[in-house]
Amino acid sequence: MHFFNPATIMKLVEVVKTDLTNEQTTNIIIELAKQMNKTPVICKDSPGFIVNRVARPFILNLYDW
């Protein structure tokens, strides 16, 4: 699980799933996040976090001189 800062306020939680993660483990983590009133998002194990990967092209475009 990856919590965004500040974790007490931010609702989004990444649930990182690898090829070795079994489905039951993923489901338990998703339910745990929901019990914590968080919004779980499943992502593959890769460098960076979802928000960074999604926002990077947008941010780079803003600074495209």
C-alpha positions as CSV (number, residue, x, y, z in Angstrom):
1,M,0.0,0.0,0.0
2,H,1.1,3.5,-0.8
3,F,-0.5,6.3,1.1
4,F,-0.4,9.9,-0.2
5,N,0.6,12.7,2.1
6,P,-0.9,13.8,4.3
7,A,-2.2,10.3,4.8
8,T,-4.8,11.4,7.3
9,I,-6.5,13.6,4.7
10,M,-5.8,12.1,1.3
11,K,-8.3,9.4,0.2
12,L,-6.2,7.7,-2.5
13,V,-4.2,4.6,-1.7
14,E,-2.2,2.7,-4.3
15,V,-2.4,-1.1,-4.0
16,V,0.7,-2.3,-5.7
17,K,0.3,-5.7,-7.4
18,T,3.2,-7.8,-8.8
19,D,3.2,-11.0,-10.8
20,L,3.8,-12.8,-7.4
21,T,1.0,-11.2,-5.5
22,N,-1.9,-13.6,-5.0
23,E,-5.5,-12.5,-5.5
24,Q,-6.5,-13.1,-1.9
25,T,-3.8,-10.7,-0.6
26,T,-4.9,-8.0,-3.1
27,N,-8.5,-8.4,-2.0
28,I,-7.6,-8.2,1.7
29,I,-5.6,-5.0,1.1
30,I,-8.4,-3.4,-0.9
31,E,-10.9,-4.2,1.9
32,L,-8.5,-2.8,4.5
33,A,-8.2,0.4,2.6
34,K,-12.0,0.7,2.3
35,Q,-12.4,0.2,6.0
36,M,-10.0,3.1,6.5
37,N,-12.3,5.2,4.3
38,K,-9.7,5.3,1.5
39,T,-10.1,4.8,-2.2
40,P,-7.9,1.9,-3.3
41,V,-6.5,1.9,-6.8
42,I,-4.7,-1.2,-8.1
43,C,-1.4,-0.6,-10.0
44,K,1.4,-2.6,-11.3
45,D,4.8,-2.6,-9.6
46,S,6.8,0.0,-11.5
47,P,9.0,3.0,-10.8
48,G,7.1,6.0,-9.5
49,F,3.5,6.3,-8.3
50,I,0.3,6.6,-10.3
51,V,-0.2,10.3,-9.6
52,N,3.4,11.1,-10.7
53,R,3.1,9.0,-13.9
54,V,-0.2,10.5,-14.8
55,A,0.7,14.1,-13.9
56,R,4.2,14.2,-15.4
57,P,3.2,14.7,-19.0
58,F,0.8,17.5,-17.9
59,I,3.4,19.2,-15.8
60,L,6.1,18.9,-18.5
61,N,3.7,20.4,-21.0
62,L,3.2,23.4,-18.7
63,Y,6.9,24.1,-18.7
64,D,7.4,23.5,-22.4
65,W,9.1,26.7,-23.3
